[in-house]
Amino acid sequence: MNVTIKEFPPDLHARLKAAAEESGRSLTRQIVHLLETAGAPKRTDDSLLLQRIKKNRREMTGRIDQDFLNAAIDDGRS
């Protein structure tokens, strides 16, 4: 399939061409790669996720004790 893009900004073309050269791709393959990446699910960096969890735990108020956990586990079972 061929696609034609009209009125393509020259500065964007230059940036895409430079990125393609850096990655060893043709301009077409670079554009296809970027489109595939844009439509793909985002991957989570586990270390960043762990940092966010730790930060959230520090900012939480109150305590979760065993009675609270038991009530949460039993909720909806009876």
C-alpha positions as a printed NumPy array, in Angstrom:
array([[  0.   ,   0.   ,   0.   ],
       [  1.25 ,   3.465,  -0.791],
       [  0.4  ,   6.517,   1.282],
       [  0.944,  10.114,   0.26 ],
       [  1.126,  12.877,   2.828],
       [  0.41 ,  16.34 ,   1.495],
       [  1.807,  19.518,   2.996],
       [  4.368,  17.621,   5.076],
       [  6.279,  20.152,   7.219],
       [  9.929,  20.388,   6.112],
       [ 11.239,  20.55 ,   9.707],
       [  9.35 ,  17.368,  10.622],
       [ 10.715,  15.649,   7.529],
       [ 14.25 ,  16.627,   8.54 ],
       [ 13.765,  15.325,  12.105],
       [ 12.277,  12.044,  10.9  ],
       [ 15.072,  11.594,   8.358],
       [ 17.713,  12.236,  11.043],
       [ 16.032,   9.779,  13.423],
       [ 15.846,   7.194,  10.627],
       [ 19.548,   7.563,   9.907],
       [ 20.404,   7.257,  13.615],
       [ 18.407,   4.046,  13.921],
       [ 19.629,   2.579,  10.639],
       [ 16.19 ,   2.654,   9.029],
       [ 14.867,   4.127,   5.838],
       [ 12.545,   7.089,   6.226],
       [  9.578,   4.867,   5.345],
       [ 10.566,   2.19 ,   7.882],
       [ 11.077,   4.881,  10.537],
       [  7.586,   6.263,   9.956],
       [  6.08 ,   2.736,  10.036],
       [  8.018,   2.002,  13.238],
       [  6.72 ,   5.178,  14.89 ],
       [  3.143,   4.416,  13.859],
       [  3.41 ,   0.85 ,  15.173],
       [  4.89 ,   2.115,  18.435],
       [  2.146,   4.721,  18.83 ],
       [ -0.528,   2.043,  18.54 ],
       [  1.157,  -0.501,  20.813],
       [  0.309,  -0.897,  24.508],
       [  2.662,   1.002,  26.78 ],
       [  5.232,  -1.066,  28.635],
       [  5.673,  -0.352,  32.314],
       [  9.115,   0.108,  33.773],
       [  8.997,  -2.123,  36.875],
       [ 11.474,   0.017,  38.81 ],
       [  9.42 ,   3.175,  38.17 ],
       [  6.238,   1.335,  39.144],
       [  7.84 ,   0.181,  42.387],
       [  8.958,   3.754,  43.15 ],
       [  5.384,   5.002,  42.628],
       [  4.005,   2.262,  44.901],
       [  6.497,   3.125,  47.65 ],
       [  5.69 ,   6.835,  47.314],
       [  1.953,   6.119,  47.531],
       [  2.456,   3.952,  50.618],
       [  4.391,   6.738,  52.354],
       [  1.606,   9.203,  51.567],
       [ -1.236,   6.942,  52.749],
       [ -2.866,   7.816,  56.032],
       [ -4.278,   5.294,  58.453],
       [ -3.365,   1.693,  58.985],
       [ -4.69 ,  -1.552,  57.617],
       [ -4.917,  -4.095,  60.405],
       [ -5.898,  -7.764,  60.396],
       [ -9.538,  -7.004,  61.308],
       [ -9.821,  -4.685,  58.305],
       [ -8.268,  -7.315,  56.04 ],
       [-10.579, -10.058,  57.337],
       [-13.617,  -7.845,  56.799],
       [-12.456,  -7.034,  53.255],
       [-11.904, -10.731,  52.502],
       [-15.286, -11.711,  53.914],
       [-17.129,  -8.842,  52.199],
       [-19.662, -10.307,  49.831],
       [-19.129, -13.921,  50.904],
       [-22.135, -14.157,  53.164]])
